[in-house]
C-alpha cells in the first residue's frame, strides 16, 4: 500500500475516546481497508496518522465514526493533510504521549455482557475471576493517575501481565487487544478476606467467606470500583437494625442491590425506562416507586419514603456473591431468573466522613462496624460514590459519581479558565476550559476535616489531569464555608481574581449554563439555606437574571429559626414559631408543648433572641411536617420533605379552595395561611394540601413577576426540586401558561450544581461586569412573638 499511497491525513479525535477500545478499533479498521499508519493517545485526545488513496481515507473516516466502540463519544474529528511518507507499511498502535486531558476523562464502566458470560463459563480461563475487564468495560477514572489512559499510568501498573494476557493484548483479533486493565488470576489483582479483627485469612475462598457472613446476618465491607461498601442481607431485620446502629443512621434510606428485574417483583414498580437506566454502562442507583411488598419484605430499608433506591451488580465481585448464594450453578440460566437475595449496599464510612477507599483505613476505622472484610489489592486512586438518579422525564440526577463523573458540559460560549469551589453541602468542583466545563465527582458535605481534605485532593487531581492554570477562582458568598476559604487561599497563591457568587444566583446560573441561556430569565430557587447579599439567610427566591446581573424580585415570607441551627434539625421549633406568630397559642401548646425547650423557645421568640429569619423553602417543608406530626425531628437533610412527599402521593389532589397564600406589595410570597390551615388536617390530607397550595402560590408568584417584567422564560434550581410532585406539577402548569421552562438535566438541581453556576457567572461576567442590585424582600412585621 505504501507504494500506491497518494494521500495522508492526521486525524485528531476528542471526546470520550480513551479507555473505550478506540485504538483497537482504529487498528482493525485500518487493516480491513488496507491503509497504513499509526494510532496513539495524546493527552486526552486520540490521534491517527493514516496514508492511502483519497477514497480509502474517506472510507476510513466514515467507518471510524459509524462503527465506533459502544462507549465512545466523539466530540470532534479534525483532519489535517500531511506529506506522504514513502515506503511505509502496516498499521501500529504506538506509545502514547503525555498532555492535558482536553477531552472527557474516561469513567468507570460496568461489566459488559461478554465478560459476564466469561465470568461464569467453567471452560474459560477467567472463570470466577473477580477482576474481569476488557477493552470496553471495567474501571477507568478510579484507577487512573494521569492521562493518557495507559496501563502504566493506572494502579494496574503494579500487575505485570502473564504470557497469556500479553498474547491477548497484542492480538488485533482479540477483544482484549490493547485493553489496559486486562488481567487474569495468574497475574492480576486478588481478593482477600479479613476477619472481624482485620486479620488476613489465608487459604480461604474470600467469596465463600463473605457469603457465609451475609447468610448469618452479619455486615461485611466490600471493596468495589470507586470505594468500599458496607453490605448486609436486606431481608434480615436484625442485620439492617445493626447496620443502622453501627452507622449511626437511624432513618436515612438505604439502596438495595438485586440481581435483575425479575427479582424486583413486588419490591419496586419497574418500567422499561428504569430497566434501561439500571442496565446502562454507568450502573447507577435508580430511585423507583416502592412495590406493594417492599416495606414488608425489606423492613426498615427506606422508612417514610415513597421510593426505593435500586441497583444491579456492576462489578464481577457483586455477581460472584449472588452466584455463591445459589451454590454456584454451573450454567448461566440463573442470571435471567429471579434471585431471592437482596443486599443493602451503602457507603463504608464513619458518619459524615467521605467514602473509604484505602484498605488500611478500612480495617482501622471499620473495626466494630463490619464483621468481615472482602478487600482486594488493586489501589483505588480516585474516590467515586455511586451515582443516584430519579427515573423521570427528563431524568433528574441526585448525585453524579461512579460512571457519570467527571462530567463534561458543553457551554454556549468560550470563556476564561475558571476553578469553581461550589458551596458547602453536596459539594462538587468545576473547572472550565474554552467552551467546556468539567464537573468533579460528588465530594459531599464539607463539615468534616476528611471531606475538606478530599476537596483539596480533587482540586489538585482535576487541575493536573486537565493541565489547566485557572484565570479566575470562583466560590460561594459565605465566608465561613471551607470551600470559600480554600478558594481565597488558592486565589492568593495563584494571583487569580476571586469571584464570589450568591448561592441562589448560582443555582439559577447552573440551570442557565446547561441550557446555554444568558437571560433575561426569571429564576426560581427553592433551596435550603444560603447567604444573601443583604446578609440574610435566603432559600426561596424569585430572581430576574440577565447576564451576570440579577435582581431579587422577592422571597418567601421569612420564617424564624428559634435556636438557629437547632431549628434545622428540630422542625417542631419552626411549627411552634409559625403557630405562635398567628396567635394560635393553644394549638402550639397542644402540638409542641411537651417538647423539652418549648418554654424557652417561647421566651426566645418573645424577646427575639437567637431567632434568625430565613426565606428557605426547605424550612417551609419542615414546618408543615411538624404541624402535621409527620416529622418533628430529622436525622438527615430533607428527611421531613421526603416523608411529606411520600404521604402526598397517597392522596388525590385537592380541589381549588381559598388560596391560603398572599403575594405582598413588596413581592414576597406569604405561605403562613397555608401552614396555619394544616392544624386541622390529617397527615395525608395535609401533605397533599401543602403541595397543591405551594404549587398554586408559586404559579401566582411567577405570573405576577412575568406580568411586571415581560420575561417568558424561567429557570428552576435548588434542592427542593428533587421533590417529584413539586417539580412535575409546577413545570406542567408553567408550560400550560406558555412559559419556556428549564431545569437541570445534566447535574442535580441541588448544591452539586453550584460550582457550574459559579463558572457560568465568570463567563458572563467576563463580557458584562456585574452590577446587580437587590430589591429587599418584605420584612416580617412579627417574626418573633
Secondary structure, DSSP 8 states (H G I E B T S, - for coil): -GGG--EEEEEEEEEE-SSSSHHHHHHHHHHHHT-EEEEEEETTEEEEEEEE-HHHHHHHHHHHHHT--TT-EEEEEEEEE----TT---EEE---B-----S-----B---HHHHHHHT-TTSTTTT-TT--BTTBB--GGGBSSSS--GGGBGGGGS---HHHHHHHT-TTSTTTT-TT---TTTS--EEEE-TT--B--SS-HHHHHHHHHHTT--EEEE-SSSEEEEEETT-HHHHHHHHHHHT-SSS--EEEESSGGGGTTTB---HHHHHHHTSTT--EEEEEB-TTHHHHSTTSSTT-SEEEEEE--SHHHHHHHHHHTT--SSSGGGGS-----EEEEE-SSTTS-----HHHHHHHTBTTBSEEEEESS---S---B-EEE-SSS-EEEE--BTT-SEEEEEEEEE--EEE---SSSB--EEEEEEEEEE----B-TTSHHHHHHHHHHHHHHHHHHT---SEEEEES-TTSHHHHHHHHHHHHHT-EEEEE-HHHHHHHHHHHHHT--EEEEEEEEEEEEE-TTSSEEEEEEEEEETTEEEEEEEB--EEEETTHHHHH-HHHHHHHHHHHTT-HHHHHHHHTTSTTHHHHHHHHHHT-SEEEE--HHHHHHHHHHHTTS-SS-SSTTHHHHHHHHHHTTS----------EE-TTS-EE-HHHHHHGGGS-HHHHHHHHHHHHHHHHHHHHHHHHHHH---EEEEESGGGG-HHHHHHHHHHHHHTT-EEEE-SSS-SSGGGHHHHHHHHHHHHHHS----B-------TTS--
